[in-house]
Amino acid sequence: MVGLQGPYQVRHLCELIHPETAQTLAAYRDDFYAGRPAVTVNSVGKGKAWHIASRNDLAFQRDFFTSLMDELALPRAVASIFPPGVVATARTDGESAFVFVQNFTAQTQTVTLPDGYEHAATGADASGQLVLQPWDCRIVRRKA
């Protein structure tokens, strides 16, 4: 797995683990834990099991889960990078894909939607810059 660039801040919990068949992806750097595995992956049949032995900062969460999504080729609701605190989730009625773009922050956020989106309520083009007020939600639809 690529994507873990570190160093990261560990918070609240540092578990001591001893991998037997798992591959170590990251290790603790400091203190009593230095050199011990912090993140492992174990291949099991056609799947993989990851173990994160600590509570980590937001940078770790972002890097780990982005890397995991890329490795698994999980589809994104919108092929765009959003600022922290802004999410997009997709739902379908079997014919159209509706995307809920939500701002979970107290700041105005701007996201860029690729071509092919329209405002669900009006049908107006939504591609390009979409400004979200604090705690705002917009529903867009992928054009067929």
Residue pairs with C-beta under 8 A, 6 or more apart in sequence:
1 25
1 41
1 50
1 67
1 68
1 71
2 67
3 63
3 64
3 66
3 67
3 70
4 25
4 26
4 39
4 60
4 63
4 64
4 67
5 63
6 26
6 29
6 60
7 29
8 56
8 57
8 59
8 60
8 63
9 56
9 57
9 59
9 60
10 28
10 38
10 54
10 55
10 56
10 57
11 54
11 55
11 56
11 57
12 55
13 54
13 55
14 28
14 33
14 38
14 53
14 54
15 53
15 54
16 33
16 36
16 53
17 36
17 37
17 40
17 51
17 53
18 37
19 37
19 40
19 42
21 42
22 37
22 40
22 41
22 42
22 49
22 51
23 40
23 41
23 42
24 37
24 39
24 40
25 39
25 40
25 41
25 50
26 37
26 38
26 39
27 34
27 35
27 36
27 37
27 38
28 34
28 35
28 36
28 37
28 38
28 54
37 53
38 52
38 53
38 54
39 50
39 51
39 52
39 53
39 64
40 50
40 51
40 53
41 48
41 49
41 50
41 51
42 48
42 49
42 51
50 68
52 64
56 64
58 84
62 84
69 76
76 88
77 88
77 89
77 90
77 99
78 88
78 90
78 99
78 101
78 111
78 113
78 114
78 117
79 114
80 88
80 111
80 112
80 113
80 114
82 88
82 109
82 111
83 105
83 109
83 111
84 105
85 103
85 104
85 105
85 107
85 109
86 101
86 102
86 103
86 104
86 105
86 109
86 111
86 132
87 101
87 102
87 104
88 99
88 100
88 101
88 102
89 99
89 100
89 102
90 97
90 98
90 99
90 100
91 97
91 98
91 99
91 100
92 98
95 144
96 141
96 142
96 144
97 141
97 142
98 120
98 139
98 140
98 141
99 117
99 139
99 140
99 141
99 142
100 137
100 138
100 139
101 111
101 113
101 130
101 132
101 137
101 138
101 139
101 140
102 132
102 136
102 137
103 109
103 132
103 133
103 134
103 135
103 136
103 137
104 135
105 134
105 135
106 134
106 135
107 134
108 131
108 132
108 133
108 134
109 131
109 132
110 129
110 130
110 131
110 132
111 129
111 130
111 132
112 128
112 129
112 130
113 126
113 127
113 128
113 130
113 140
114 127
115 127
116 127
116 142
116 143
117 125
117 126
117 127
117 140
117 141
117 142
117 143
118 124
118 125
118 126
118 140
118 141
118 143
119 125
119 126
119 138
119 139
119 140
119 141
120 139
120 140
120 141
121 139
126 138
126 140
130 138
130 140
132 138
